[in-house]
Amino acid sequence: MITLLLILTPLVAGLIAFLLKQGNSAKTFALLASIATLAIALVAVFTPGEIGYDAAWLNNLGSRITLKADGMAKMLSLLTAVSFPLIFTAVYNNEYKNAASFYGLMLLSQAGLMGVFLASDALLFYFFWELALIPVYFLCSIWGGEKRIAVTFKFFVYTFIGSLLMLIGLLFMYFNTADQSFSLQSFYAVKLSAQQETIMFWLFFIAFAIKMPIFPFHTWQPDAYEQSPTATTMVMSGIMVKMGVFAVIRWILPMFPNAAAQSANLVIILSIIGMIYASLIAIRQDDIKRMIAYSSIAHIGLMSAAMFTNNQTAMDGVMIQMFSHGVNVIGLWIIADLIEKQLGTRNMSQLGGLAQKAPVMAILLVIMALANVALPLTNAFIGEFLMFNGLFQYNMVMAAIAGISIILAAVYTLNMVQRVIYGALNVITEKATDIPLNVKLALVIITLLVLVFGVFPQPLLNLTGDSVSALFVKK
């Protein structure tokens, strides 16, 4: 029942939010609903063993409402549950036209994300995959920037193609199950020829690669992140990209182990190309949001490469990094949103000297930046260390090339810090003020997560250990 409540709470709250007439009521209600979801997620995390829920749904099609929360699902549900209160707190002072619809769509997206991470039925998984994406289309197209229509259309085309490929794959697998069932276990048991397995692998992988995204399926992402309202961008980059990483681990690797092994070199090469390519472009960016967007592509590329090394150490790193990256990138987006709202610009060339006017923001930005470059004692370090360890065991040359991205990450991240908070004040930055209380609260919580899991990551390893072990037992 706990797993069902993780989905129903934001789903029902989102529908209720649409009915609220006053903007202040809508945002307060959304914040309280997200805190309730967080409380349920914490109960799930501290409930020992795997928990689940099963009920009849579409019996004639062999589909049931089957939810499963193993360690990986618990961790990602916790990430989702932690992120939304932080986002709602950070943007609490922001004004949105038709706020009830805005917060309602945000909560519906949270419900969809929870469903993706918990679904153990292929048709249910597909339903929640679309439920997570559809609200984002509306959030981007209604509350986005000047180029939102063109960007949202591009986002729609990419995700529609991915969803179509996945649907074709799901139907093919369904018709080849022994019991004509959409059950995850029935999909695992399907016997395919080598050619069929390879085709199915690429149908599913392209769908999930678009969502991560990895090179060369990434081109929708920087524009979408730049033009979306920042609260939506936080959801997309902090949580939604994990849908693709999660789906590869939950669905592709156990279903198509032989095709995954045969395609590993190609996937890892594409992932590493994406890491270097995105890092080089990030160095050239003047817009803070676009720099963070390309940085995210580089970090996801490392996770993608690590997943296909067939190495348990690397997979442990992926698990930790999914949580760490989600927390860290939301912190960066919060500061980017604060700067844009205060000063009316995101261009680093127009900033400088903010440490003099906003010392607390400067300190917190430095902490977020150090976490972004995976400095030891920050939460990102252990995940990157484990992933590079696994990649090194897989292929030393590939690991060495991928390691260049560490240097490039330090270049673009520390350059951003230097250009934004150090140097002399100018006409624009002279009017800056320090962080308001709501934003400070969100960033302090994120800072605690960065430092606590940087010093003591073992709870995350313990939580996801069963999922990793089960994956390698299957192999």
Secondary structure, DSSP 8 states (H G I E B T S, - for coil): -HHHHHHHHHHHHHHHHHH--SHHHHHHHHHHHHHHHHHHHHHHHHS-S-EEEEEEEEGGGTEEEEEEE-HHHHHHHHHHHHHHHHHHHHTTT---TTHHHHHHHHHHHHHHHHHHHHB-BHHHHHHHHHHHHHHHHHHHHHHS-TTHHHHHHHHHHHHHHHHHHHHHHHHHHHHTSTTS--BHHHHHT----HHHHHHHHHHHHHHHHHHTT-TTS-THHHHHHHHS-HHHHHHIIIIIHHHHHHHIIIIIHHH-HHHHHHHHHHHHHHHHHHHHHHHHHHHH--BHHHHHHHHHHHHHHHHHHHHTT--HHHHHHHHHHHHHHHHHHHHHHHHHHHHHHHHS--BGGG---HHHH-HHHHHHHHHHHHHHTT-TTSHHHHHHHHHHHHHHHH-HHHHHHHHHHHHHHHHHHHHHHHHHHSS---TTGGG-----HHHHHHHHHHHHHHHHHHH--HHHHHHHHHHHHHHHHH-
